[in-house]
């Protein structure tokens, strides 16, 4: 193989690697999945709701003005990364339709995913605590843009649980 041909091949491979890395950091278009059926999707390919939501109140607050029941709810959301299907766990505490606390459980499949899910978990609280759950639509948190797709999917499931 000649040197110019070898250089061209290496340059092509380097270019493809760069494209793959950039695509992994790009935001993904996620359609809301409010009509998901967790039982039909269970099997690792789609997100599943945690059946153990611990509701702390039974009903609405403030004379029926809240759309969601106060309590703590959990769900897993999935998203696709350059390394394949990934899952992120979300636990939200609601009070009067407002997020009062958030806890993220990371489920990384590789070191790169671990890094981005960790960054997401460390920055999400500042973006959503104190906001109405219906206003949540996270796109990029602390440099992590793909994890937000799984987060948004889990929030839709939590909304259904809290009705």
Secondary structure, DSSP 8 states (H G I E B T S, - for coil): --HHHHHHHHHHHHHHHHHHHHHHHS-------TT--HHHHTTTTS--B-S--B-SSSS-STTTT-SS-SEEEEEEEEEEETTEEEEEEEEEEEETTEEEEEEEEEE-SSHHHHHHHHHHHHHHHHHHTTSBGGG-----BTTB-SHHHHHHHHHHHHHHHH-
